[in-house]
Structure formats: structure tokens, C-alpha cells
Amino acid sequence: MSHSPDVIVLFSGGLDSLLAANLLRRQGLSVKCWHAFSPFFGKPGARDFWRKTYGLDVHTEDVGEAFAAMLRQGPSHGFGKVLNPCVDCKIHLLRRAKMYMESVGGRFLASGEVPGQRPMSQRRDVMRVIAREAGVADILVRPLGAGLLEPSLPEREGLVDRTSLASISGRGRAGQLALAARFGITIIPTPAGGCRLTERENARRYWPLLTRLALPTSVDFALANLGRQFWARDREASFWLCVGRDKEDNERLARAAEAGDALLSLRDMPGPTALARGGARWPSGIMLRAANLTAACSPKAVAGGRTAAVCVKTGEEEQTLAANPERAAFFESPPPFGLVRDERRLRFPPKNR
């Protein structure tokens, strides 16, 4: 797209945002989509699929660092039931989308939000707060629920034909599926609300980063998505070990290693790859315990009933440790969600929304 688009559609990849783009595109408006991604949501690799399947021009943008900062300081509108900052998330995405709109000369924004679909961020009163705080109150069109909402400036000025928009509300998908059939959309995306921050298991993975690391980054949260997670504490220091569950995990952990990390693997038999974050600085006794745990995650090493050779590679240096395949209590799995929830309430008290 060489010319300036009329509208930038916040595009998650789900059916709602796809329909929003189509409703506006069918009015003859020039549409460009904006897709945000982070360790918690997004599919930047699907850009070609969206173009080929739906004919959409999609720009992708990494917002991971901003979301890591939001989690570190606590969202101003509070968390949902798990670790999800849904209201602050919407505000931030709209602000970033507005910046992109201005950079390409767009005239207004649109989203696939449906009133009443999500209890925290898609109540009508909250939707008004989100648009106001994001600075987009008069340039944001919500095509799927427009008939139930106050008209935006593009609708009032006739740039968007309000009578051609929808009046969908609630959590069902019947209205969206009927609209998709009307548009001839046969490849229906699965619901795209799959933010990892809404899931208890992922909250358990992320919480140690917020409580044990000084400044967890987007890269750290991406690493927390991989493999089996283990943490240990010795005096004031914390030790973070990620152990692969399968070949794909092993390969991804190997690619995730940074300067100062250590990669552990069994020398003479199949087994997991483990990544020790900052392992180059770990005391030798701690690294041996990590090697023991890595070996304990290999069924063949456990069945052998003897020490296993574990290679520890840090940069260009490599050593071999004789590991006992045992799961000692020193390294622990992330805390249960109940503990995460209780600690979260103490660290980030609930806020009025």
C-alpha cells in the first residue's frame, strides 16, 4: 500500500477484528491492519497467511518491552482474575496504534471489540474510559457493536456509513458467524483472545520473574514460556533453570541462550537441553545441582541408575560434570497459583476500576 490508508484496524488475527476490517473495506475505505505481539500474545509469523487468505495488509509491531514494564510496575487499572492487565493493555495498544496511524497518514482507528464480550475490558463504561485515556475517543470506530454505541467522529461526519455497521453484543459468536457467512469467509479464525496472562499456569511461570529478578525484560518472559521451569534461592541470589520437554523445546532453548548463560545437555545419551540464565556466574555447587536435575529429566539416565555425564557450555568454554540423576529439593517448580494470587494482591493491591 503506497498511499495513506483511511483506517488502521487493530488486528488480533481473530474473527472479530477480521470482520471489523471487512465491514469497513466493503464501504470502499482503504484499510490497513496493525498487529501487536509480545511474549504474551500475537502471531507475527501469520502475516503472510492473513495476506493470502483474507487479502489484508498487516503491519506487525513488537510491544513486549512495554508490557514487561507494565507488569513490573503494576497496571494502573489493576489485574483481572489471573495476571491480566486487560484495561491497561487496551489503552496501551490504542496509543501505539494511534502513533502508527499518524506515521502513515491514516484518518481513524477501528477495533473488533464487542460490547459485553469480555467482563473486564469490554463493558460499555470501561470501553469509554479506555478510549478516553488512550486519547482516541473521537477517532475510534468499533464496527461490530457500533449500533449500540455512541457514534464516533468518522460516523458523524459521514466518512463511515453507520447504517452498514453491526449491532453485536455479548459473549456468543452467532452474530459474528452470520456476518462471516454473509461476507463469504469460509476459513474462520479461532477466537484470538488467547493472552497467556489470563491463564493460571502461565501466571505461575511469570510470577518468579516479577519477584526474583530486578528488571525482568520481554526476553525473560519469552524464556519463561519454554520448557519446564525451576527456581532456587541461595542466600540472596536466585537461580533460574529452564529444562526442555522435547526436541522443539531443546532447540528453542539453545537459540534463546545469551551471553553469560549456560547450556546443559547429556553427553552420552538422549535427554533434555537446559538453560541456566546467568549460569556463567553460578557457584560450582549450584551448577552441579542443575546438572543433577537435567539428568533426572532423562528417562534413560534415571533407568541407568548411575552417574551421567552432563556437558555445561558457557560461550566457548565447556566442562563435563558427573551428575546423579536426582530431583533434589533445592530447585523447585513455580509456586501454585493460589500463592501467586495471594502475593499479587499484597504486591499490587486491587484498584477501583
N, C-alpha and C positions, 0 to 999 in steps of 0.2 A: 504494500500500500504506500504509494508515493505522496498522495495528498493527505491533508489533515482529516482525521475521522470526525464524524459528528458526535459520536458517543463512545466512551470507554466502558465496557461491561466487565465488572468484577466477575471473573470466571473461575469457578472451582473445579470444573470438569464434570459436575453432576447434572442431572436433568433440569433442575430449576434454572440454573444460570444459562444452560443451553437454550431453554425456552425463552428466557428473557432476551437473549441475543436475537433469536428468530422473530420474536414479536416486533422488535424494532427494525430489524433488517427488512421485514415484509412491508414496512412503511416507506421503504426507499432510502432509509438513513444509512449512512456509511458507518459501519460497526467495526471496532477493534476490541479485542478481549485482552484483559490483563489478569495474569495468573500468578499468585504469590505462592512461594514454597518455603519450607523450613524443615527442621528435623521432626516437626510435629504434624505437618500436613503438606499436601501438594504433590503433584506429579509432573515435574518439568520435562521428564522424558516422553510424555504423551503428546507433546506439541505437534509432532508430525501426524500422529493419529487423528487429532482433532481437526487438523487442516484437511487431511484426505477424506475423513469420514463425514465431517459436518461443514466443510468449507469455511472454517473460521481462521482468521488471522489472530494468533495468540502471542502476546509478549509475556515472557516469564521474568520474575524478579525474586531474588533471594532476600527474605526478610528475617532470616534466622537470628542474626545478631540482635536485632531489635527485640525479638521475642525472648531471647535469653536474658536481656537486660530487664524486660518487664517482669520475668519470673524472679529475678534476683531481688528486685526492689519491692515486689508485690503489686498487683494491679490496683489502680485507684478505685475501681468499681468492685473489687473483690473477686473471689473464685466461685465457681459453681460447686457441684457436689463432689468433684474429684480435684483436679488441679487445673481446671479450665478457666481462663480469664476471658470469657466469651464477649463481654461488653467492651472491655479494653481492646480485645482482638479486632472487633468490628471497627472501632474508632480508628485504630492504627492502620488497618487495611484501607479504609476510605481515605485517610490522609495521604497515604502513599499512592493510591490510585489517582487522587486529585493532582498530586505532583506530576505523575506520569502524563495525565490528561493535559496539563498545562504545557509540558515539554513537547508534546506532539501537536498542539493546537486544537485539541478536542473542545467540544462545546458543553457537554454534560456527562454525568456518570449514570450508570444503571447497575442494579444488582438483582439477583434472583430470589431475594427474601420474600417470604410468605408470612403475613400476619398470623400469629398464633402457632407457628410451626415448631418453634423452639422456646422452651419456657423461660430461659434466662435472657436471650438477646432479641427475640422476635415478638415480644409483647408490644402493642402499639405505643404505649407510653415510653418504653425503653427505646424503641426504634426512633422516636423523635429526639430523645436525649443523644443517642449515638450520632444521628445526622447533624445535630447542633454542635456537639463537641468536636466533631471531625471537620467542621467548617464547610459542610456540603448541603446544608438544609434545603437550599433552594435550587440546587443543580443535580439532585439525586432523584432518579426515576426508579420505581420498583414495579416493573410491568406486570408481574404475576398477581399482585394484590392492589394495583392502582385504583381500581374501582371502589375499594374500601378505605382508601387513604385520601388525605387532602392533596389536591393537585399541586404538582411542583411547577417551578417557573417554566420549564420547557413545555409542559402541558398547557399552562395558562396562556402562553404566547403562541400556541399552535404549532410549535416545532415538532411536537409529538401529538399524534391523534389519540386522545384519551379514550375515545369510544371503541378503539380497536384493541385496547389492553384488557387484561383479565381481572377477575374479582375472586381470586382463590384465597382461602384461609384454612387454618387448621393443619393437623398433622397427617391427614390422609394424602394419597397420591392420585386419587381418581381424577381430579381436575387436571393435574399435570399430564397424566397418561392420555386423557381425552384430547388435550391440546397437542400432544406429540403425534397422535394418530391423525389429527387434522392437518398437521404440517408434513405428514409422510415420513416421520422419523421412525425408522424400524430398529435401529441399534440404540437401545435405551441404556443410558449410563446407570450404574448402580448409584444409590444415594452417596453423595460426596462429603457428607459431614463427618467423615472418619478422622477426626482430630485425635491424635494419640493422648492428648492431655485430658480427654474425657474418660479414659479407661484406667481402671484401678491398677491393673498390672503394670502399666507404663508409669503411673504415678509412683509406684514403689521403686521403679528403676531411676526416676529422675530425682526423687527426694534426697538421696545421699549427695548428689551434686550440689544441691542448694544448701545443705547443712554441713558438708565436709570440705568443699572447695571454696576458696576465697572468691574467685570470679569465674564461675563456670561459663563457658562460651558455647556458641552454636555447635562447634565441632565436638565439644564434650557431650552435648545432648544427643548428637548423631551417633556417637560411640555407645552411649547408653542404650541405643536401640538394638545393638548387636549382641548375639550370643547369650551366655549365662553371666550374670553379674555377681561379683563378690567384692566385699569390702572388709578391711581390717583396720584396727587402730592400735598404735603402739605409742604410749605416752601422748604427745600432742600431734603426732603425724598420722595421716590416713593413707591407706594403700588400696588402690583400685585395680582389680584384675577382671578382665573380660575373657571368657573361655568359649570357643566356638562349639556349636552343636552339630554342625555338618560341614560338608565341603564348601558350600557357599559362604557360610559364616567364617570359616577359616580364611578364605580368600579375601573377604571384605575386611577382616581384622588385620591381615597382613598389609592391605592397602592403606588402612587407617593409621598405621604407625607413624609417629612423628619423631623428630629429633629428641633424644632423651628417653624415649620409650624402650621397652624390651619386649621381644617376641620369644615365646617359649613353644617348643614343639618336641615330640618324642623322636629320638634318633633312629631306633631300630624297629619300630612297629607303628601301625596306624594309630592315630589319636588326634586330639584337637590342637589347634593353634590357640595360644593365649596371648593377650596383650596386657602388659603391665604398664599402666600410664605413669610416666616418670620413672620407670624401672631402673634406669641407669644410676639413680641415686639411692636405690633401696639397699639397706644393710644386707649382708650376705645371708644372715639367718632368715630374714623375711623372704628373700628370693628363693631359698631352699623350700620354704613352706609353700610358696607359689608353685614351684616345680612339683612338689608332692601332690598338690591339688590338681594340677594339669594332668599328671599321670593317673590320678584317681578317676578322671573323666574318660579314660581309655579302657573299655572292657577287656581288651587283650592284656593290658598292663596289670589290671586287677586280677584277671584269671591266672596270670603267670606267677603271682604270689612271691615276687622278688623285686629287687630294685630295678628301676627303669632309667635309662639314660635320657635326660632331658636337655636339649640344646637351648641355651639362652643367648640370643643375639641382640646386641645393642650397637646400632650403627654398623661399623666394620668389625667390631670385636665380637668374639663368640667363645663361650665356655660350655662345658658339659657338666651337669650335676647328676649325681646318683640319687634318684628320688624314690621315696617309698610311696606307692600309690594309696594314699590315705586322705580322707576328708577331715582334717583336724578342725577343731572348733575355732581356730584363730581367724580364718576367713569365713565370713557369714554372708548369706544371701540378703538382699534388700529387706527392710522391715515390712511387716504385714501392713495392709492398707489402713487398718484401724489405728495403728500407731502413727502412720503418716498423717491421717486426718486429724488426730488429736494434736500432734506437733504443729501442723499447719495452722490450726486455729489459734495456737499460742503465738506463733511467729508472725502470722498475718491475720489478726482478728477480723471477724466478719464485718463488712461495711454495709451501710444502708445504701440500697440501690433504688 
